[in-house]
Amino acid sequence: MADRMRTFRDRRDAGRVLARDLARHRGEPDLLVLGLARGGVPVAWEVAHDLRAPLDVCLVRKLGVPQWPELAMGALTSGGIVLNDDLVRDLGIADSAVREAVDRETTELHRREEAYRGDRGPLMLQGRTVILVDDGLATGASMIAAVRAARQAGARRVIVGVPVGPASVCRRLRTEADEVVCSTMPPDFRAVGQVFADFHQVSDDEVRDLLATPADGHESAHR
């Protein structure tokens, strides 16, 4: 059971804690850790390092509600779109507003693919156990999109690992993923950043540097 009072110095500290919670997977064959860009990558690096698994980046873009961009009406990955149809209907969001958000975030998704990978393609997921790592869950929309994209790419098993999230969202994700590991589920959850002393915005350079630093003790595929 998650420690409901746990806090973290920063994302790297959270990643070391999460790695201990995922320790039973250490050394599994065909294991791959994917960090959701950008904030999930520092957490994922620590997990990959501890589990001795290759690390790659998972690119997901939140589709924000037009009037409240922090509220997700869905998420976009290179594999497709996940929409919260109930929210879109309840808020009366027009199809044109959804299309505008998708077009905008598609442009940013492509920019990040170029920034983080250059001309190198993603690591193959076919037949592998994939651990998807983010710095936390709020609505869960981005992680659900990532889980579905991993399955579409042929992952054999999909595990979600996060330092923090609300219990209700973790329960919902268990209907999508094979396993969900959340290190702390505050009963008064307000935002992911509430359990971090340092929750600075992760930069593109930080993501590139982490992807270029071998986490599993082997030469990085991202150099």
C-alpha positions as CSV (number, residue, x, y, z in Angstrom):
1,M,0.0,0.0,0.0
2,A,1.3,3.5,-0.9
3,D,2.6,5.7,1.9
4,R,-0.1,8.5,2.0
5,M,2.2,11.0,3.6
6,R,5.3,10.6,1.5
7,T,7.1,13.7,0.0
8,F,10.1,14.1,-2.3
9,R,13.0,16.5,-2.6
10,D,12.7,16.5,-6.4
11,R,11.9,14.3,-9.4
12,R,15.2,12.3,-9.1
13,D,14.4,11.5,-5.4
14,A,10.9,10.5,-6.4
15,G,12.4,8.2,-9.1
16,R,14.6,6.4,-6.6
17,V,11.6,5.8,-4.3
18,L,9.5,4.6,-7.2
19,A,12.3,2.3,-8.3
20,R,12.1,0.6,-4.9
21,D,8.4,0.1,-5.3
22,L,9.0,-1.5,-8.7
23,A,12.0,-3.5,-7.6
24,R,10.3,-6.9,-8.3
25,H,10.8,-6.2,-12.0
26,R,14.5,-5.7,-11.7
27,G,16.4,-7.8,-14.2
28,E,13.3,-8.9,-16.1
29,P,14.0,-9.8,-19.8
30,D,12.7,-7.4,-22.4
31,L,12.0,-4.7,-19.9
32,L,11.8,-1.1,-21.1
33,V,11.2,2.1,-19.2
34,L,9.5,5.0,-20.9
35,G,9.4,8.5,-19.4
36,L,6.6,10.8,-20.3
37,A,8.2,14.0,-21.5
38,R,9.1,16.2,-20.0
39,G,8.6,15.9,-16.3
40,G,8.5,12.1,-16.3
41,V,12.0,11.6,-17.8
42,P,14.1,12.5,-14.6
43,V,11.9,10.1,-12.6
44,A,12.1,7.4,-15.3
45,W,15.9,7.7,-15.5
46,E,16.2,6.7,-11.9
47,V,13.8,3.8,-12.4
48,A,15.7,2.5,-15.4
49,H,19.0,2.8,-13.6
50,D,17.8,0.8,-10.6
51,L,16.0,-1.8,-12.7
52,R,18.9,-2.1,-15.2
53,A,16.5,-1.4,-18.1
54,P,16.8,0.6,-21.3
55,L,15.3,4.1,-21.2
56,D,13.3,5.9,-23.9
57,V,11.0,8.9,-24.0
58,C,7.2,8.7,-24.5
59,L,5.8,11.8,-26.1
60,V,2.3,12.8,-24.9
61,R,0.7,16.1,-25.2
62,K,-2.3,17.2,-23.1
63,L,-5.3,18.6,-24.9
64,G,-6.3,21.5,-22.6
65,V,-9.9,22.8,-22.3
66,P,-9.9,26.2,-24.2
67,Q,-10.8,28.3,-21.2
68,W,-8.8,26.3,-18.6
69,P,-5.7,24.9,-20.3
70,E,-4.6,23.0,-17.2
71,L,-7.8,20.9,-17.3
72,A,-7.3,18.0,-19.8
73,M,-10.1,17.1,-22.2
74,G,-7.8,14.5,-23.7
75,A,-4.3,13.7,-24.8
76,L,-2.4,13.1,-28.0
77,T,0.4,10.7,-28.8
78,S,2.1,9.8,-32.0
79,G,-0.2,6.7,-32.0
80,G,-3.5,8.6,-31.7
81,I,-5.9,10.7,-29.6
82,V,-7.7,10.0,-26.4
83,L,-10.7,12.3,-25.6
84,N,-12.7,12.6,-22.4
85,D,-16.0,12.6,-24.3
86,D,-18.0,13.2,-21.1
87,L,-16.1,16.3,-20.3
88,V,-16.2,17.6,-23.8
89,R,-20.0,17.2,-23.9
90,D,-20.6,18.5,-20.4
91,L,-18.6,21.7,-21.1
92,G,-20.1,22.1,-24.6
93,I,-16.7,22.3,-26.3
94,A,-17.1,22.7,-30.0
95,D,-15.6,20.3,-32.5
96,S,-13.6,23.2,-34.0
97,A,-12.0,23.9,-30.6
98,V,-11.0,20.3,-30.3
99,R,-9.5,20.3,-33.8
100,E,-7.6,23.5,-33.0
101,A,-6.1,21.9,-29.8
102,V,-5.1,18.8,-31.7
103,D,-3.4,20.8,-34.5
104,R,-1.5,22.9,-32.0
105,E,-0.3,20.0,-29.9
106,T,0.5,17.9,-33.0
107,T,3.0,20.7,-34.0
108,E,4.5,20.6,-30.5
109,L,4.7,16.8,-30.5
110,H,6.6,16.8,-33.8
111,R,9.0,19.5,-32.5
112,R,9.8,17.5,-29.4
113,E,10.3,14.3,-31.4
114,E,12.9,16.2,-33.4
115,A,14.4,17.8,-30.3
116,Y,14.8,14.6,-28.3
117,R,15.4,12.0,-31.0
118,G,16.7,13.8,-34.1
119,D,16.5,11.2,-36.9
120,R,16.5,8.2,-34.5
121,G,13.3,6.3,-34.2
122,P,11.8,5.1,-30.9
123,L,12.9,1.8,-29.3
124,M,10.7,-1.1,-30.4
125,L,8.0,-2.1,-27.9
126,Q,6.9,-5.3,-29.6
127,G,6.7,-8.2,-27.2
128,R,8.3,-6.2,-24.3
129,T,7.2,-5.3,-20.8
130,V,6.9,-1.5,-20.8
131,I,7.0,0.6,-17.6
132,L,5.4,4.0,-18.3
133,V,6.7,6.6,-15.8
134,D,5.5,10.2,-15.2
135,D,6.1,12.6,-12.3
136,G,2.5,12.2,-11.2
137,L,-1.1,11.8,-12.2
138,A,-3.8,14.4,-12.1
139,T,-6.6,13.6,-14.5
140,G,-4.8,10.6,-15.9
141,A,-5.6,11.5,-19.5
142,S,-1.9,11.7,-20.7
143,M,-1.1,8.3,-19.1
144,I,-4.2,6.6,-20.5
145,A,-3.1,7.8,-24.0
146,A,0.4,6.5,-23.3
147,V,-0.9,3.1,-22.2
148,R,-3.1,2.7,-25.3
149,A,-0.2,3.8,-27.6
150,A,2.1,1.2,-26.0
151,R,-0.4,-1.5,-26.5
152,Q,-0.9,-0.4,-30.1
153,A,2.9,-0.6,-30.6
154,G,2.8,-4.3,-29.5
155,A,3.9,-4.2,-25.8
156,R,3.3,-7.5,-24.1
157,R,2.6,-6.0,-20.7
158,V,2.1,-2.3,-19.7
159,I,2.9,-1.1,-16.2
160,V,2.3,2.4,-14.9
161,G,4.7,3.8,-12.3
162,V,4.2,7.3,-10.7
163,P,5.4,8.9,-7.5
164,V,2.0,10.5,-6.7
165,G,-1.6,10.6,-7.8
166,P,-5.2,10.5,-6.5
167,A,-6.6,7.1,-5.6
168,S,-9.6,7.5,-7.9
169,V,-7.3,8.0,-11.0
170,C,-5.1,5.1,-10.0
171,R,-8.2,2.9,-9.8
172,R,-9.3,4.0,-13.3
173,L,-5.8,3.3,-14.7
174,R,-6.0,-0.3,-13.4
175,T,-8.7,-0.9,-16.1
176,E,-6.2,0.2,-18.8
177,A,-2.8,-1.1,-17.6
178,D,-1.7,-4.5,-16.4
179,E,-0.3,-3.0,-13.2
180,V,-0.3,0.5,-11.5
181,V,2.3,1.4,-8.9
182,C,1.8,4.8,-7.2
183,S,4.2,5.6,-4.3
184,T,1.9,8.0,-2.5
185,M,-1.8,8.8,-2.8
186,P,-2.6,11.9,-0.6
187,P,-6.2,11.9,0.7
188,D,-6.2,15.7,0.1
189,F,-4.7,15.5,-3.4
190,R,-4.7,18.9,-5.1
191,A,-1.9,18.9,-7.6
192,V,1.2,16.7,-8.5
193,G,3.6,19.4,-7.2
194,Q,2.2,19.4,-3.7
195,V,4.5,16.5,-2.7
196,F,7.7,18.0,-4.2
197,A,10.0,20.5,-2.6
198,D,11.5,21.2,-6.0
199,F,9.0,21.0,-8.9
200,H,10.7,23.1,-11.5
201,Q,9.7,22.9,-15.2
202,V,11.9,20.3,-16.9
203,S,13.6,21.8,-20.0
204,D,14.3,20.2,-23.4
205,D,18.0,20.3,-22.6
206,E,17.5,18.3,-19.4
207,V,15.5,15.7,-21.2
208,R,18.2,15.4,-23.9
209,D,21.0,15.1,-21.3
210,L,19.2,12.4,-19.5
211,L,18.5,10.4,-22.6
212,A,22.1,10.7,-23.6
213,T,23.3,9.3,-20.2
214,P,23.1,5.5,-20.1
215,A,20.7,4.5,-17.3
216,D,21.2,0.7,-17.6
217,G,25.0,0.6,-17.7
218,H,25.2,0.2,-21.5
219,E,25.9,2.7,-24.2
220,S,22.9,4.9,-24.8
221,A,20.9,4.5,-28.0
222,H,20.2,8.3,-27.8
223,R,23.8,9.5,-28.5
